[in-house]
């Protein structure tokens, strides 16, 4: 049977997905409602923590970009003022 499955990768994938589904259902039946709830809560918290970390990284990156842009603006304004001053001095 294994050799015939190796010849067809799609068949292997379908077989493994079916086995995985059976394992998940068996585990769910073994666990009590409180245990399933705790596992689900832990998974949800992990997803939210990941999202919050991403938002924090974006916010920090945006603040750094704004700070750099402001610094560049100040340099540009100073450069223009210097050029105008040089023109009026001529």
Buried (B, 14 or more C-beta within 10 A) or exposed (E): EEEEBEEEEEEBEEEEEEEEEEEEEEEEEEEEEEEEEEEEEEEEEEEEEEEEEEEEEEEEEEEEEEEEEEEEEEEEEEEEEEEEEEEEEE
